[in-house]
Amino acid sequence: MPHSLRSDWDTAIESDHGAKDITVTQAEPGLRERGKRRRTERILDAGLELLREEPDQLLTVERIAARAEVAPMTVFNLVGNREQLWGAMADRALEQFDVSSIDGVTPRDRARRIVEAVVRVLRSDPDVFRELLTGWGHSRRVLAHDPTRALTDCLREAVAGGSGRSDVDVRLYGEVMAAGMMGTIHQWTTGLISDRAFGIRARAVVDITFDAAGV
């Protein structure tokens, strides 16, 4: 992510019948900080726009800076080096994905809905995500936002609920599920499978793992 934006804090002290209550509230960022945030967002959006418009062209800091109408040094100062820039662009592109908001009737149902959401988000912006996942080789950084932990929690919840074997190694099965998702995503990014097959195989990864765990 871009360098953290520092926030100012205001402390309000109110008196009531001689008693002093201290309330700490977060103030609005200052003008300078708001300006930094706007420029940072403009830089990230510029990079994503270039990926959408010209996915086959080499994406450079200079091109991003020109599109964002800032100096290349501003990109480095606000976001960081090339790898940090790529990761921040991934964060920006994945803002719509919130795994914590996904519920399900059962742990397996929630796990299926999570992978369906992943597929939906990636397919909604294919040029961007194919480049983010393959173009620069930072798939591990991009997938820091993947739902592996949430999927493993679904499996753990199913096991704890007594719906399967009590000796299931949740961590191991979770790693298998994550590897299956990574493989499926890789097949999609390289064009080996279609969008439809992407969704089918992603759901199958969940079902096969839960079946193998007996839950």
C-alpha positions as CSV (number, residue, x, y, z in Angstrom):
1,M,0.0,0.0,0.0
2,P,1.1,3.6,-0.3
3,H,2.9,5.1,2.6
4,S,0.4,5.5,5.5
5,L,-1.1,8.9,5.7
6,R,-0.7,10.4,9.1
7,S,-3.8,11.6,10.9
8,D,-4.1,14.4,13.4
9,W,-5.9,14.0,16.6
10,D,-8.0,16.4,18.5
11,T,-8.8,16.0,22.2
12,A,-12.0,17.6,23.5
13,I,-12.5,18.1,27.2
14,E,-16.0,18.7,28.4
15,S,-17.2,19.4,32.0
16,D,-20.4,18.3,33.5
17,H,-21.2,19.2,37.1
18,G,-17.5,19.6,37.8
19,A,-16.5,16.3,36.3
20,K,-14.1,16.2,33.4
21,D,-14.7,13.8,30.5
22,I,-12.0,13.4,27.9
23,T,-13.2,12.4,24.5
24,V,-10.7,11.6,21.8
25,T,-11.9,12.0,18.2
26,Q,-10.1,11.7,14.9
27,A,-9.9,14.9,13.0
28,E,-10.2,15.3,9.3
29,P,-6.9,15.1,7.5
30,G,-5.2,18.4,6.9
31,L,-5.2,20.1,3.5
32,R,-1.7,18.8,2.8
33,E,-2.6,15.3,3.7
34,R,-5.7,15.4,1.6
35,G,-3.6,16.6,-1.3
36,K,-1.2,13.7,-0.9
37,R,-4.0,11.2,-0.8
38,R,-5.6,12.6,-3.9
39,R,-2.4,12.5,-5.8
40,T,-1.7,9.0,-4.6
41,E,-5.1,7.8,-5.8
42,R,-4.6,9.6,-9.1
43,I,-1.3,7.8,-9.6
44,L,-2.8,4.4,-8.9
45,D,-5.8,5.0,-11.1
46,A,-3.5,6.2,-13.9
47,G,-1.5,2.9,-13.7
48,L,-4.7,0.9,-13.8
49,E,-6.1,2.9,-16.7
50,L,-3.0,2.3,-18.7
51,L,-3.2,-1.5,-18.0
52,R,-6.8,-1.5,-19.3
53,E,-6.1,0.6,-22.3
54,E,-2.7,-0.9,-23.4
55,P,-2.2,-4.2,-21.6
56,D,0.5,-5.2,-24.1
57,Q,2.6,-2.1,-23.5
58,L,5.4,-2.0,-20.9
59,L,4.1,-0.1,-17.9
60,T,6.7,2.3,-16.6
61,V,6.8,4.9,-13.8
62,E,7.3,7.5,-16.4
63,R,4.1,6.6,-18.3
64,I,2.1,6.5,-15.1
65,A,3.5,9.8,-14.0
66,A,2.7,11.4,-17.3
67,R,-0.9,10.1,-17.2
68,A,-1.3,11.3,-13.6
69,E,0.3,14.6,-14.4
70,V,2.9,14.4,-11.7
71,A,6.7,14.1,-11.8
72,P,8.2,10.6,-11.7
73,M,9.9,11.4,-8.4
74,T,6.4,12.2,-6.9
75,V,5.4,8.6,-7.7
76,F,8.4,7.3,-5.7
77,N,7.8,9.7,-2.9
78,L,4.1,9.0,-2.5
79,V,4.0,5.3,-3.4
80,G,7.5,3.8,-3.4
81,N,9.6,1.7,-5.7
82,R,8.2,-0.3,-8.6
83,E,7.3,-3.3,-6.6
84,Q,5.5,-1.2,-4.0
85,L,3.7,0.6,-6.8
86,W,2.5,-2.7,-8.3
87,G,1.3,-3.8,-4.9
88,A,-0.5,-0.5,-4.2
89,M,-2.2,-0.8,-7.6
90,A,-3.4,-4.3,-6.7
91,D,-4.8,-2.9,-3.4
92,R,-6.6,-0.2,-5.3
93,A,-8.0,-2.7,-7.9
94,L,-9.2,-5.1,-5.1
95,E,-10.9,-2.5,-3.0
96,Q,-14.3,-3.9,-3.9
97,F,-13.4,-7.3,-2.5
98,D,-14.4,-7.6,1.2
99,V,-14.3,-11.2,2.3
100,S,-15.6,-10.3,5.8
101,S,-19.0,-9.3,4.3
102,I,-19.6,-12.7,2.7
103,D,-21.9,-15.0,4.6
104,G,-23.3,-18.5,4.0
105,V,-25.9,-20.9,5.3
106,T,-23.2,-23.4,6.1
107,P,-19.3,-23.2,6.2
108,R,-19.1,-24.9,2.8
109,D,-21.7,-22.5,1.4
110,R,-19.8,-19.5,2.6
111,A,-16.5,-20.9,1.2
112,R,-18.2,-21.4,-2.2
113,R,-19.6,-17.9,-2.1
114,I,-16.1,-16.5,-1.3
115,V,-14.5,-18.2,-4.3
116,E,-17.4,-17.1,-6.5
117,A,-16.7,-13.5,-5.3
118,V,-13.0,-13.9,-6.1
119,V,-13.8,-15.1,-9.6
120,R,-16.3,-12.3,-10.1
121,V,-13.8,-9.6,-9.1
122,L,-11.0,-10.9,-11.3
123,R,-13.3,-11.4,-14.3
124,S,-14.7,-7.8,-13.9
125,D,-11.3,-6.3,-14.8
126,P,-9.5,-9.0,-16.7
127,D,-6.8,-7.0,-18.4
128,V,-5.7,-5.4,-15.1
129,F,-5.6,-8.6,-13.1
130,R,-4.0,-10.7,-15.8
131,E,-1.2,-8.2,-15.9
132,L,-1.0,-7.9,-12.1
133,L,-0.9,-11.7,-11.7
134,T,1.5,-12.5,-14.5
135,G,3.1,-9.5,-16.1
136,W,5.5,-8.6,-13.3
137,G,5.6,-11.9,-11.5
138,H,4.2,-10.5,-8.2
139,S,1.3,-12.9,-7.8
140,R,2.2,-13.6,-4.2
141,R,2.0,-9.9,-3.4
142,V,-1.3,-9.5,-5.2
143,L,-2.8,-12.5,-3.6
144,A,-2.1,-11.1,-0.2
145,H,-5.7,-10.1,-0.6
146,D,-6.8,-13.6,-1.4
147,P,-9.3,-15.3,0.9
148,T,-7.1,-18.2,1.9
149,R,-7.5,-17.5,5.6
150,A,-11.2,-17.1,5.3
151,L,-11.5,-20.3,3.4
152,T,-9.5,-22.2,6.0
153,D,-11.7,-20.7,8.7
154,C,-14.7,-22.1,6.9
155,L,-13.1,-25.5,7.0
156,R,-12.2,-25.1,10.6
157,E,-15.8,-24.1,11.5
158,A,-17.2,-27.1,9.7
159,V,-14.8,-29.5,11.5
160,A,-15.5,-27.8,14.9
161,G,-19.2,-28.2,14.2
162,G,-18.8,-32.0,14.3
163,S,-19.9,-32.6,10.7
164,G,-16.8,-34.6,9.9
165,R,-13.7,-36.3,11.2
166,S,-12.2,-34.8,14.3
167,D,-8.7,-35.6,13.3
168,V,-8.7,-33.4,10.2
169,D,-5.5,-31.3,9.7
170,V,-7.3,-28.1,8.9
171,R,-4.1,-26.2,8.1
172,L,-3.0,-28.9,5.6
173,Y,-6.4,-29.0,3.9
174,G,-6.4,-25.2,3.9
175,E,-3.1,-25.1,2.1
176,V,-4.3,-27.7,-0.4
177,M,-7.4,-25.5,-1.1
178,A,-5.2,-22.4,-1.5
179,A,-2.9,-24.3,-3.9
180,G,-5.9,-25.4,-5.9
181,M,-7.2,-21.8,-6.1
182,M,-3.8,-20.5,-7.1
183,G,-3.5,-23.1,-9.9
184,T,-7.0,-22.3,-11.1
185,I,-6.3,-18.6,-11.1
186,H,-3.0,-19.2,-13.0
187,Q,-4.9,-21.2,-15.7
188,W,-7.3,-18.3,-16.1
189,T,-4.6,-15.6,-16.3
190,T,-2.7,-17.5,-18.9
191,G,-5.8,-18.2,-21.0
192,L,-5.8,-21.9,-20.5
193,I,-9.4,-21.9,-19.3
194,S,-12.4,-19.7,-20.1
195,D,-14.3,-17.4,-17.7
196,R,-17.0,-20.0,-17.3
197,A,-14.5,-22.8,-16.6
198,F,-12.7,-20.5,-14.1
199,G,-15.9,-20.3,-12.0
200,I,-16.6,-24.0,-12.2
201,R,-13.1,-25.1,-11.2
202,A,-12.9,-22.6,-8.4
203,R,-16.1,-23.9,-6.8
204,A,-14.8,-27.5,-7.4
205,V,-11.7,-26.7,-5.4
206,V,-13.8,-26.0,-2.4
207,D,-16.1,-29.0,-2.8
208,I,-13.2,-31.4,-3.4
209,T,-11.4,-30.1,-0.3
210,F,-14.4,-30.3,1.9
211,D,-15.3,-33.8,0.6
212,A,-11.7,-35.0,1.2
213,A,-11.9,-33.6,4.7
214,G,-15.2,-35.4,5.3
215,V,-17.1,-32.2,6.1
